[in-house]
Each structure stands twice: as structure tokens, then as C-alpha cells.
Amino acid sequence: MENRYGFGKCVSMSYDEAMTKVVAELEKEGFGVLTEIDVAGTLKKKLGHDMPPYRILGACNPSFARRALAAEPSIGLLLPCNVVVRQDEAGTVQVEFLDPGLMGQLTGNRDVGPIGNDVREKLQRVMRAL
């Protein structure tokens, strides 16, 4: 899976296994999960809508976040890095990553571009490890 704003892949594991593996691989690359949004649970609670598991993880690598904030103080609008772990109706589990390389394009700040590219490389390593 790849589009203009992200990349990802289908994984051959259960949803729970994928969640555990994604968090472990993020940690290996220096990321912590700051937020976890249970989209399926929220839609069920607020709207009574049933859907397969779907979570958005807000991952942050403090070293890169510090560098990005120093270069562009408003970059916090684009942080943390979103990672989606979801299961479709057929039971296939997918892991998707917002492309941090977009930060340089969105800000137009030439100091931010290389930071986003470095973060992209780390997240692509996480994806390949799944």
C-alpha cells in the first residue's frame, strides 16, 4: 500500500499480534507510542456502529521531534507520526504509516525536509520488520 500521504502493507498475523509487533518495532527505532485511538471502539460507543478493529497510534521519536521543533516551531501540528493498525471486513490486517517526508513539503522549510526523510527511513524499517 502506498499513496500520496503514506505507505504500509498487509501482514500475515492477527490484529493483536500486529499491534504488539508494531509497538515493539517502533521501540527498536526509538519511538514511543504517545497516543492510541481506538477508532472502532469510539464509533461503537458514540454511534453504535460496528466495524473491524482499527487503531491509530501516535508515535514519537523524541530526538527527531526536538530537531523538527527547533527548525519549525509550528511543526507540532504535524506531530506525532500516525501509524494505523486495522483489520478489514475479510480479516486481513494492514499496518499503515503517514509519510513524515511530507513535513518538508508542507512547511516549505528546507531544514525540515531531511528530518522527515530520516524519520521515513526509520518507519520503513519498522514496516519491513513486520
Residue pairs with C-beta under 8 A, 6 or more apart in sequence:
1 7
1 8
1 9
1 10
1 94
1 96
2 8
5 98
5 99
5 102
6 96
6 97
6 98
6 99
7 96
7 97
7 99
7 124
7 127
8 84
8 94
8 95
8 96
8 97
8 127
9 94
9 95
9 127
9 130
10 92
10 93
10 94
11 18
11 21
11 93
11 94
11 95
11 130
13 21
13 93
13 130
14 93
15 52
15 53
15 85
15 87
15 93
18 85
18 93
18 95
18 130
19 55
19 85
21 129
21 130
22 57
22 83
22 85
22 95
22 126
22 130
23 33
23 57
25 125
25 126
25 129
25 130
26 32
26 33
26 57
26 59
26 83
26 126
28 126
28 129
29 61
29 122
29 123
29 125
29 126
30 61
30 62
30 63
30 64
30 122
31 59
31 60
31 61
31 81
31 122
31 126
32 59
32 60
32 61
32 62
33 57
33 58
33 59
34 58
34 59
34 60
34 80
35 56
35 57
35 58
35 80
36 55
36 56
36 57
36 58
37 55
37 56
37 57
37 58
38 54
38 55
39 51
39 54
39 55
39 56
40 50
40 51
40 52
40 53
40 54
40 55
43 49
43 51
44 50
44 51
52 86
52 87
52 88
52 89
52 91
53 85
53 86
53 87
54 84
54 85
54 86
54 87
55 84
55 85
55 86
56 82
56 83
56 84
57 82
57 83
57 84
57 85
58 80
58 81
58 82
59 80
59 81
59 82
59 83
60 79
60 80
60 81
61 81
61 119
61 122
64 115
64 118
64 119
65 79
65 80
67 115
68 75
68 79
68 103
68 112
68 115
68 116
69 75
69 76
71 109
71 111
71 112
71 115
72 103
72 107
72 109
72 111
72 112
74 107
75 103
75 107
75 112
78 102
78 103
78 106
78 107
81 97
81 98
81 100
81 119
81 123
82 97
82 98
83 95
83 96
83 97
83 98
83 123
84 94
84 95
84 96
84 97
85 93
85 94
85 95
86 93
86 94
86 96
87 93
87 94
88 94
95 127
95 130
97 123
97 124
97 126
97 127
99 120
100 115
100 116
100 117
100 119
100 120
100 123
101 113
101 116
101 117
101 119
101 120
102 116
103 112
103 113
103 115
103 116
104 110
104 112
104 113
104 114
104 115
104 116
104 117
105 113
